[in-house]
Amino acid sequence: MKRLFSALLISREAREHLVHALRPIRESTTRDMRWTDPDNWHITLAFYGQMPNDHSDLLAHLATAANSAAPLSLRLHGAGSFGHRTLWMGVGGDVRPLKSLMADAVIEEPVQTQKPHLTVARTQERWLVGDLVHALLVYEGPEFVCDELVLMESRLGEGRSGGPRYEILESVRLG
């Protein structure tokens, strides 16, 4: 069994821009926040959980979803939180087609589609997240094009500092 999800990857330029923007915040909150590894940054389309090692049916489903979607012009824009514990960056640009792709990537109904986002940190210090969201609301990253979706495996505890390690298993072109 493998722990799988589908995602869009952000460009190197978008990742470096966000790393630079977050640097002063990261340096001032090192003990209070668990920052995600920039090498793991992605926009989740759908989370599948534990799936059989043979993921050919899931890959066929994702190929169908990808075939009906054109490449997306996106940018990281603003910030928000889930439960005042998870800090994320919002996604701007082709959001309507992105949400449609997210809905098409789901394999079990009914599932409520999440807000497109990129998780950057988690904390137990609920008071801190509101201040960080407020500071990052004005963030505007560079545009980038996503022309493929990826099927990824999440290996918990195998990444840097004991976090998850994500491995791309397959990629599917959009359009």
Residue frames as qw, qx, qy, qz and C-alpha x, y, z in Angstrom:
[[0.000, 0.889, 0.458, 0.000, 0.00, 0.00, 0.00],
 [0.406, 0.142, 0.012, 0.903, 1.08, 3.54, -0.74],
 [0.034, -0.737, -0.419, 0.529, -0.14, 6.90, 0.64],
 [0.389, 0.268, 0.502, 0.724, -1.02, 8.84, -2.53],
 [0.151, 0.780, 0.318, -0.518, -2.21, 12.26, -3.65],
 [0.542, 0.532, 0.369, 0.536, -2.35, 14.23, -6.89],
 [0.269, -0.767, -0.091, 0.576, -0.86, 17.70, -7.18],
 [0.507, 0.810, 0.031, 0.294, 0.42, 20.52, -9.31],
 [0.684, -0.286, -0.077, 0.666, 4.02, 21.62, -8.83],
 [0.057, 0.972, 0.054, -0.222, 5.02, 25.26, -8.71],
 [0.659, 0.657, -0.171, 0.323, 7.85, 26.66, -10.80],
 [0.698, -0.119, -0.269, 0.653, 11.37, 27.11, -9.44],
 [0.125, 0.388, 0.004, 0.913, 10.98, 30.87, -9.86],
 [0.537, -0.601, -0.228, -0.546, 7.74, 30.90, -7.82],
 [0.836, -0.387, -0.328, 0.210, 9.34, 28.73, -5.13],
 [0.567, 0.049, -0.190, 0.800, 12.43, 30.94, -4.85],
 [0.109, -0.524, -0.103, -0.838, 10.31, 34.10, -4.76],
 [0.692, -0.594, -0.238, -0.334, 8.26, 32.71, -1.86],
 [0.806, -0.207, -0.304, 0.464, 11.35, 31.42, -0.02],
 [0.333, 0.261, -0.111, 0.899, 12.81, 34.94, -0.21],
 [0.347, -0.558, -0.157, -0.737, 9.54, 36.55, 0.97],
 [0.806, -0.503, -0.271, -0.158, 9.20, 34.13, 3.91],
 [0.660, 0.222, -0.458, 0.552, 12.84, 34.32, 5.04],
 [0.020, -0.405, 0.393, -0.825, 12.43, 37.14, 7.62],
 [0.741, -0.340, 0.004, -0.579, 9.27, 35.54, 9.01],
 [0.920, -0.014, -0.385, 0.074, 10.91, 32.14, 9.26],
 [0.481, 0.311, -0.489, 0.658, 13.92, 33.59, 11.05],
 [0.228, -0.372, 0.340, -0.833, 11.72, 35.30, 13.64],
 [0.801, -0.188, 0.127, -0.555, 9.47, 32.27, 14.33],
 [0.439, 0.382, -0.812, -0.042, 11.91, 29.35, 14.28],
 [0.031, -0.070, 0.905, -0.419, 10.72, 27.84, 17.58],
 [0.466, 0.248, 0.458, -0.715, 7.00, 28.47, 17.12],
 [0.736, 0.471, -0.079, -0.481, 6.42, 27.20, 13.57],
 [0.653, -0.100, 0.702, 0.265, 7.16, 23.96, 11.73],
 [0.355, 0.651, -0.267, -0.616, 7.95, 25.19, 8.24],
 [0.906, 0.282, 0.314, -0.023, 7.38, 22.87, 5.30],
 [0.543, -0.279, 0.514, 0.603, 10.32, 22.00, 3.06],
 [0.351, 0.638, -0.150, -0.669, 10.23, 24.21, -0.07],
 [0.098, 0.269, -0.874, -0.394, 11.27, 21.16, -2.11],
 [0.101, 0.304, 0.942, -0.104, 7.93, 19.60, -1.08],
 [0.278, 0.419, 0.214, -0.838, 5.75, 22.59, -1.98],
 [0.007, 0.193, 0.840, 0.508, 2.81, 21.72, -4.21],
 [0.509, 0.000, 0.073, -0.858, -0.86, 22.51, -4.77],
 [0.271, 0.062, 0.953, -0.122, -2.84, 19.41, -3.78],
 [0.430, -0.053, -0.506, -0.746, -5.58, 18.40, -6.20],
 [0.842, -0.305, -0.164, -0.414, -6.88, 15.39, -4.25],
 [0.166, -0.474, 0.818, -0.280, -5.67, 13.21, -1.38],
 [0.760, 0.029, -0.528, -0.377, -6.34, 9.48, -1.76],
 [0.682, -0.511, 0.436, -0.291, -4.79, 8.00, 1.37],
 [0.435, -0.313, 0.836, 0.116, -3.65, 4.38, 1.39],
 [0.750, 0.474, -0.132, -0.442, -3.95, 2.87, -2.08],
 [0.951, 0.007, 0.271, 0.146, -2.79, -0.44, -3.61],
 [0.436, -0.472, 0.467, 0.608, 0.70, -0.54, -5.09],
 [0.290, 0.298, 0.697, 0.584, -0.91, -1.04, -8.49],
 [0.099, 0.595, 0.305, -0.737, -2.27, 2.45, -9.06],
 [0.174, 0.081, 0.675, 0.712, -3.07, 2.00, -12.77],
 [0.027, -0.699, -0.700, -0.146, -6.82, 2.64, -12.23],
 [0.223, -0.822, -0.201, 0.483, -6.07, 5.88, -10.40],
 [0.281, -0.357, 0.426, 0.782, -3.62, 6.92, -13.09],
 [0.132, 0.383, 0.750, 0.523, -6.25, 6.27, -15.79],
 [0.123, -0.833, -0.524, 0.126, -8.71, 8.43, -13.82],
 [0.277, -0.720, 0.059, 0.634, -6.14, 11.24, -13.56],
 [0.288, -0.044, 0.611, 0.736, -5.33, 10.99, -17.28],
 [0.051, 0.651, 0.694, 0.303, -9.02, 11.52, -18.06],
 [0.225, -0.873, -0.285, 0.324, -9.16, 14.51, -15.70],
 [0.357, -0.519, 0.298, 0.717, -5.95, 15.98, -17.16],
 [0.316, 0.241, 0.691, 0.604, -7.11, 15.49, -20.73],
 [0.003, 0.795, 0.562, 0.228, -10.12, 17.75, -20.13],
 [0.319, -0.876, -0.090, 0.350, -8.00, 20.54, -18.56],
 [0.532, 0.756, -0.096, 0.368, -5.88, 23.10, -20.38],
 [0.573, 0.048, -0.369, 0.730, -2.55, 24.25, -18.93],
 [0.321, -0.864, -0.385, 0.045, -3.13, 26.66, -16.04],
 [0.313, 0.535, -0.207, 0.757, -1.59, 30.08, -15.50],
 [0.625, -0.673, -0.391, 0.061, -1.27, 30.44, -11.72],
 [0.237, 0.561, -0.399, 0.686, 0.46, 32.55, -9.09],
 [0.463, -0.398, -0.664, 0.432, 0.74, 32.37, -5.33],
 [0.080, -0.514, -0.124, -0.845, -1.31, 35.18, -3.89],
 [0.539, -0.555, 0.101, -0.625, -2.24, 36.16, -0.33],
 [0.219, 0.178, -0.899, 0.334, -2.42, 33.83, 2.65],
 [0.696, -0.390, -0.130, -0.589, -4.84, 32.11, 4.98],
 [0.094, -0.326, 0.874, -0.348, -5.09, 29.46, 7.64],
 [0.686, -0.249, -0.607, -0.314, -6.93, 26.29, 8.49],
 [0.739, -0.538, -0.400, 0.055, -7.95, 26.14, 12.14],
 [0.166, -0.937, 0.254, -0.171, -5.41, 28.83, 13.10],
 [0.755, -0.447, 0.455, 0.156, -2.78, 26.07, 13.00],
 [0.689, 0.173, 0.512, 0.482, -1.92, 25.64, 9.32],
 [0.067, 0.743, -0.119, -0.656, -0.54, 28.61, 7.37],
 [0.640, 0.312, 0.604, 0.357, -1.03, 28.51, 3.63],
 [0.005, -0.360, 0.295, 0.885, -0.48, 30.69, 0.59],
 [0.620, 0.530, 0.407, -0.412, -3.44, 31.26, -1.69],
 [0.448, 0.067, 0.679, 0.577, -3.53, 30.61, -5.41],
 [0.340, 0.679, 0.118, -0.639, -4.56, 33.18, -8.02],
 [0.062, 0.319, -0.717, -0.617, -4.86, 33.13, -11.79],
 [0.542, -0.021, -0.641, -0.543, -6.86, 30.37, -13.49],
 [0.267, -0.158, 0.763, -0.566, -8.64, 29.44, -10.26],
 [0.766, 0.173, 0.158, -0.599, -11.98, 28.37, -11.77],
 [0.804, 0.341, -0.460, -0.160, -10.39, 25.76, -14.09],
 [0.179, 0.382, -0.813, 0.401, -8.10, 24.73, -11.21],
 [0.508, -0.082, 0.580, -0.632, -11.11, 24.05, -8.98],
 [0.850, 0.277, -0.109, -0.434, -12.69, 22.07, -11.80],
 [0.589, 0.419, -0.684, 0.097, -9.52, 19.98, -12.13],
 [0.136, -0.293, 0.766, -0.555, -9.49, 19.45, -8.36],
 [0.730, 0.068, 0.331, -0.595, -13.09, 18.17, -8.50],
 [0.830, 0.384, -0.318, -0.250, -12.26, 15.89, -11.45],
 [0.339, 0.474, -0.774, 0.248, -9.24, 14.44, -9.62],
 [0.515, -0.249, 0.596, -0.564, -11.40, 13.21, -6.73],
 [0.323, 0.080, -0.902, -0.276, -12.23, 9.48, -6.89],
 [0.191, -0.399, -0.867, 0.230, -14.78, 9.16, -4.09],
 [0.224, -0.442, -0.188, -0.848, -17.96, 11.21, -3.87],
 [0.148, 0.934, 0.126, 0.300, -19.13, 13.23, -2.11],
 [0.640, -0.250, -0.144, 0.712, -16.00, 15.16, -1.28],
 [0.034, 0.976, 0.147, -0.159, -15.94, 18.89, -0.67],
 [0.675, 0.483, -0.042, 0.556, -13.25, 20.46, -2.82],
 [0.513, -0.592, -0.177, 0.596, -10.72, 22.40, -0.77],
 [0.155, 0.968, -0.061, -0.188, -9.61, 25.93, -1.45],
 [0.800, 0.432, -0.146, 0.390, -6.56, 25.85, -3.73],
 [0.348, -0.901, 0.246, -0.083, -3.55, 26.52, -1.52],
 [0.689, 0.376, -0.512, 0.350, 0.08, 25.75, -0.78],
 [0.716, -0.685, -0.132, 0.035, 0.83, 24.83, 2.85],
 [0.404, 0.692, -0.388, 0.455, 3.93, 26.59, 4.21],
 [0.103, 0.324, -0.710, 0.617, 3.84, 26.00, 8.00],
 [0.644, -0.500, -0.539, -0.211, 2.05, 24.45, 10.95],
 [0.090, 0.376, -0.543, 0.745, 1.99, 25.42, 14.61],
 [0.377, -0.494, -0.760, 0.190, 0.37, 24.80, 17.96],
 [0.168, -0.360, -0.253, 0.882, 0.57, 28.55, 18.67],
 [0.240, 0.678, 0.674, 0.169, -2.85, 29.58, 17.35],
 [0.080, -0.893, -0.152, 0.417, -2.26, 33.26, 18.19],
 [0.337, -0.474, 0.471, 0.663, 0.70, 33.45, 15.81],
 [0.399, 0.299, 0.749, 0.437, -1.04, 32.34, 12.62],
 [0.155, 0.880, 0.444, -0.068, -3.44, 35.30, 12.49],
 [0.173, -0.844, 0.205, 0.464, -0.55, 37.76, 12.57],
 [0.383, -0.241, 0.706, 0.545, 1.30, 35.86, 9.83],
 [0.350, 0.575, 0.703, 0.228, -1.80, 35.68, 7.62],
 [0.049, 0.948, 0.207, -0.239, -2.27, 39.43, 8.04],
 [0.265, -0.692, 0.426, 0.519, 1.37, 40.09, 7.12],
 [0.328, -0.105, 0.804, 0.485, 1.20, 37.83, 4.04],
 [0.451, 0.651, 0.555, -0.255, -2.16, 38.99, 2.65],
 [0.280, 0.861, -0.153, -0.396, -0.34, 41.36, 0.29],
 [0.442, -0.349, 0.733, 0.382, 2.02, 38.67, -1.06],
 [0.728, 0.610, 0.042, -0.310, 1.96, 38.37, -4.85],
 [0.616, -0.313, 0.619, 0.374, 4.23, 35.82, -6.48],
 [0.153, 0.413, -0.570, -0.694, 5.24, 35.55, -10.12],
 [0.841, 0.261, 0.027, -0.472, 2.98, 33.83, -12.64],
 [0.166, -0.348, 0.901, 0.197, 3.84, 30.29, -13.64],
 [0.723, 0.162, -0.354, -0.571, 2.26, 27.73, -15.94],
 [0.530, -0.174, 0.809, -0.184, 1.22, 24.27, -14.78],
 [0.604, 0.357, -0.449, -0.554, 0.97, 21.96, -17.76],
 [0.606, 0.029, -0.794, -0.040, 1.02, 18.62, -15.94],
 [0.683, -0.561, 0.189, -0.428, -0.34, 17.04, -12.83],
 [0.312, 0.398, -0.842, 0.189, 1.62, 14.55, -10.77],
 [0.861, -0.389, -0.261, -0.196, 0.68, 11.50, -8.75],
 [0.131, 0.627, -0.611, 0.465, 2.79, 11.56, -5.61],
 [0.764, -0.314, -0.550, 0.123, 3.54, 9.19, -2.78],
 [0.261, -0.789, 0.284, -0.478, 3.86, 10.60, 0.72],
 [0.765, -0.032, -0.569, 0.301, 6.38, 8.77, 2.90],
 [0.439, -0.854, -0.018, -0.278, 5.84, 10.02, 6.43],
 [0.689, -0.671, 0.238, 0.131, 8.93, 10.57, 8.57],
 [0.835, 0.097, 0.278, 0.464, 11.40, 10.08, 5.69],
 [0.349, 0.829, 0.097, 0.425, 11.94, 13.76, 4.78],
 [0.315, 0.429, -0.371, 0.761, 14.14, 16.47, 6.24],
 [0.184, -0.281, 0.502, -0.797, 13.81, 16.91, 10.00],
 [0.180, 0.150, 0.929, -0.287, 11.48, 13.91, 10.19],
 [0.506, 0.406, 0.113, -0.753, 8.81, 15.40, 7.93],
 [0.835, 0.350, 0.413, -0.095, 7.26, 13.67, 4.94],
 [0.189, -0.370, 0.634, 0.652, 9.16, 12.90, 1.77],
 [0.679, 0.542, 0.244, -0.430, 7.20, 13.19, -1.45],
 [0.345, -0.222, 0.765, 0.496, 8.09, 11.12, -4.47],
 [0.567, 0.428, -0.173, -0.682, 6.61, 11.67, -7.92],
 [0.633, 0.020, 0.774, 0.015, 5.32, 8.34, -9.21],
 [0.429, 0.461, 0.649, 0.428, 3.74, 9.51, -12.47],
 [0.068, 0.460, 0.033, -0.885, 3.06, 12.72, -14.34],
 [0.386, 0.554, 0.717, 0.175, 0.24, 13.45, -16.78],
 [0.148, 0.041, 0.235, 0.960, 0.14, 16.36, -19.25],
 [0.289, 0.558, 0.489, -0.604, -2.83, 18.71, -19.12],
 [0.441, 0.617, -0.127, -0.639, -4.85, 19.17, -22.31]]
